[in-house]
Amino acid sequence: MKRGKKYLETAKLVDRSVLYDTAEAIALVKKTAVAKFDETVELHIRTGCDGRHAEEQIRGAVVLPNGTGKVVRVLVFAKGVKADEAQAAGADYVGAEELIPKIQNEGWLDFDVVVATPDMMGVVGRLGKVLGPKGLMPNPKAGTVTMDVTKAINDIKAGKIEYRLDKSNIVHVPVGKASFTEEQLTENFEAVMAAIIKAKPASLKGTYLKNITLATTMGPGIRLNPIKFA
């Protein structure tokens, strides 16, 4: 893969043979953010889990103390009083069955998170093939299938993010923007790490955290020492 000149320049700042501690990694990740836009700082955690086994799946959510730095658009599937609640709480879109053809046939996906009340999951289930592959399917473990739509919307708008294993058993999550202060990024990073460590499957044998990397959207990966989080 051919890398651009800016990437190659910032890559020189990172010593690939070093496992950095948190403070060094966060200071360095800010220095590698040289794109013309406010890059997202991403955390990638390679685990020793085998996601093919249900008992080794990791999935949940955590509220970042300083938010994500991104405006999040929330779609809520609800009816009646719960739909009114969702509107009042600041949901960007609220609806029910009438949204199915819009999403299925018209490819409407102008939202980042989907929340649903439990009674609407039969309707939302019909969108599984569209929402599932994009990671948008509501899930009770992530707090997006709930009767308390106000809390769900408030948490999401405040910086709640979901984490889950991908097919390679890696967790990919944002921890803020390059414009955040080192303190803000550190607090967000520590909140995510605490949640991931707490989510360790009881049945897991061997190493849980194999590799931890921080990177900006366009920057090189900065490896942290996973032993410090064991």
C-alpha atoms as one frame of an Amber mdcrd trajectory, in Angstrom:
protein
   0.000   0.000   0.000   1.451   3.320  -1.102   1.595   5.874   1.711   1.449
   9.643   1.302   4.274  12.017   2.154   2.537  13.311   5.320   2.005   9.786
   6.629   5.647   8.867   6.025   6.778  11.999   7.854   4.583  11.338  10.908
   5.538   7.647  10.900   9.113   8.724  11.651   7.897  10.030  15.018   6.837
   6.534  16.085   9.347   3.878  17.141   7.801   0.602  15.978   9.964  -1.395
  18.389   8.637   0.422  21.475   5.535  -0.357  23.536   4.521   3.060  24.864
   2.791   3.872  28.132  -0.545   5.711  28.017   0.772   9.270  28.521   3.498
   8.881  25.865   1.107   7.283  23.367  -1.508  10.026  23.741   1.051  12.827
  23.438   2.430  11.117  20.343  -0.946  10.443  18.716  -1.686  14.193  18.849
   1.627  14.944  17.139   0.819  12.522  14.298  -2.473  14.278  13.484  -1.463
  16.442  10.526  -4.499  16.120   8.233  -6.481  19.235   7.278  -9.526  17.981
   9.212  -9.986  17.125  12.899  -9.002  13.477  12.868 -10.642  10.878  15.084
  -8.348   9.152  17.571  -9.060   5.434  17.307  -8.277   2.588  19.698  -7.770
  -0.924  18.325  -7.546  -3.835  20.766  -6.613  -7.309  19.518  -7.966  -9.853
  21.989  -7.323 -13.512  22.658 -11.053 -14.212  22.422 -12.656 -16.441  19.822
 -15.827 -14.663  18.802 -17.169 -17.859  17.190 -17.964 -19.036  20.712 -20.899
 -17.211  22.293 -19.284 -17.247  25.746 -16.229 -15.418  24.371 -18.146 -12.665
  22.629 -17.542  -9.132  23.886 -20.220  -6.530  23.403 -21.298  -3.542  25.415
 -21.247   0.226  25.659 -19.449   2.924  27.595 -20.018   6.672  27.954 -16.853
   8.635  27.148 -16.383  11.296  29.886 -15.537  13.937  27.274 -17.757  12.728
  24.442 -16.653  11.654  20.975 -16.307  15.114  19.460 -18.838  14.073  16.849
 -22.483  15.039  16.396 -24.400  11.748  16.626 -27.717  11.335  14.797 -30.147
   9.071  16.670 -33.077   7.203  15.127 -35.671   5.842  17.573 -38.271   3.194
  16.759 -41.149   3.830  19.160 -44.887   4.498  19.272 -47.282   6.598  21.295
 -45.979   7.999  24.571 -42.489   6.565  23.987 -42.306   8.283  20.583 -43.249
  11.581  22.273 -40.552  10.947  24.918 -37.955  10.322  22.221 -38.861  13.572
  20.442 -38.644  15.506  23.711 -35.255  13.949  24.526 -33.767  15.196  21.264
 -33.914  12.184  18.945 -33.151  13.223  15.371 -35.703  10.832  13.859 -38.620
   8.953  15.437 -40.913   6.500  13.726 -42.272   2.980  13.354 -43.330   0.709
  10.458 -43.456   3.622   8.011 -39.653   3.851   8.141 -39.132   0.260   6.919
 -39.545   0.924   3.147 -37.553   4.154   3.405 -34.572   2.240   4.823 -35.061
  -1.009   2.883 -35.984   0.321  -0.544 -34.627   3.870  -0.631 -31.369   3.123
   1.210 -31.982   5.886   3.766 -29.253   5.650   6.415 -28.822   9.248   7.643
 -28.344   8.147  11.261 -25.498   6.849  13.416 -27.302   4.945  16.193 -30.647
   3.144  16.316 -32.655   2.849  19.553 -35.837   0.793  19.850 -38.388   0.012
  22.529 -38.711  -3.777  23.085 -42.198  -3.901  21.504 -40.743  -2.496  18.253
 -38.060  -5.164  17.805 -40.387  -7.285  15.670 -40.548  -4.382  13.221 -36.841
  -3.530  13.474 -35.960  -7.216  12.947 -37.182  -6.892   9.355 -34.263  -4.523
   8.777 -31.683  -7.019  10.043 -30.042  -7.522   6.646 -29.577  -3.764   6.227
 -28.740  -2.650   9.770 -26.849  -5.769  10.928 -23.817  -5.563   8.604 -23.454
  -1.837   9.417 -23.454  -2.467  13.174 -26.656  -0.441  13.563 -28.974  -3.142
  14.941 -30.322  -2.214  18.395 -29.104  -4.535  21.150 -30.090  -4.869  24.827
 -26.437  -5.318  25.903 -25.574  -1.963  24.370 -28.598  -0.307  25.991 -30.219
   0.461  22.647 -33.231  -1.813  23.206 -34.936  -0.145  26.153 -38.123   1.421
  27.485 -36.056   4.285  28.913 -35.567   6.056  25.590 -34.765   9.365  27.296
 -31.729   7.894  29.090 -30.607   6.064  25.943 -30.723   9.253  23.852 -29.043
  11.368  26.546 -26.228   8.821  26.942 -25.649   8.573  23.204 -25.626  12.334
  22.726 -23.248  12.673  25.707 -20.697  10.347  24.100 -21.842   6.767  24.550
 -20.087   4.358  22.217 -20.582   0.673  21.544 -17.782  -1.856  21.480 -17.821
  -5.352  20.036 -15.474  -7.923  18.552 -15.083  -7.916  14.780 -14.455 -11.102
  12.792 -10.733 -10.874  13.588 -11.477 -10.646  17.346 -10.420  -6.989  17.419
 -12.341  -4.172  19.121 -12.278  -0.836  17.245 -13.543   2.263  19.079 -13.124
   6.051  18.870 -11.724   7.796  21.953 -12.157  11.393  20.799 -10.698  13.865
  18.335  -7.132  15.021  17.728  -8.223  18.500  18.878  -8.999  17.144  22.370
  -6.500  17.878  25.132  -4.228  15.086  26.329  -6.253  14.994  29.569  -9.546
  14.559  27.691  -8.132  11.777  25.518  -6.603  10.073  28.549  -9.908  10.106
  30.456 -11.772   8.695  27.459  -9.097   6.062  26.829  -9.130   4.946  30.461
 -12.947   4.704  30.463 -12.870   2.424  27.406 -10.044   0.268  28.775 -11.863
  -0.156  32.112 -14.998  -1.317  30.278 -13.064  -3.742  28.049 -11.158  -5.225
  31.009 -14.422  -5.646  32.935 -15.942  -7.414  29.899 -13.287 -10.170  29.918
 -15.093 -13.495  29.373 -14.847 -15.781  32.419 -14.275 -18.792  30.148 -11.255
 -17.279  28.352  -8.015 -19.231  28.644  -4.715 -17.520  27.858  -3.948 -13.878
  27.122  -6.916 -11.505  26.945  -5.317  -8.283  25.652  -2.798  -9.194  22.960
  -2.225  -5.892  21.241  -3.350  -2.298  21.944  -2.876   0.394  19.290  -3.804
   4.082  19.144  -3.957   5.912  15.822  -5.538   8.940  14.207  -7.719   8.511
  11.113  -4.794   9.136   8.759  -1.841   8.484  11.066   0.435   5.568  11.973
  -0.355   3.093  14.742   1.203   3.638  18.168   1.469   0.443  20.200   0.886
   0.400  23.945   2.100  -2.173  26.434  -0.842  -4.569  27.031   0.804  -6.075
  30.129   0.148  -2.802  31.987  -3.598  -3.417  31.586  -3.605  -7.119  32.479
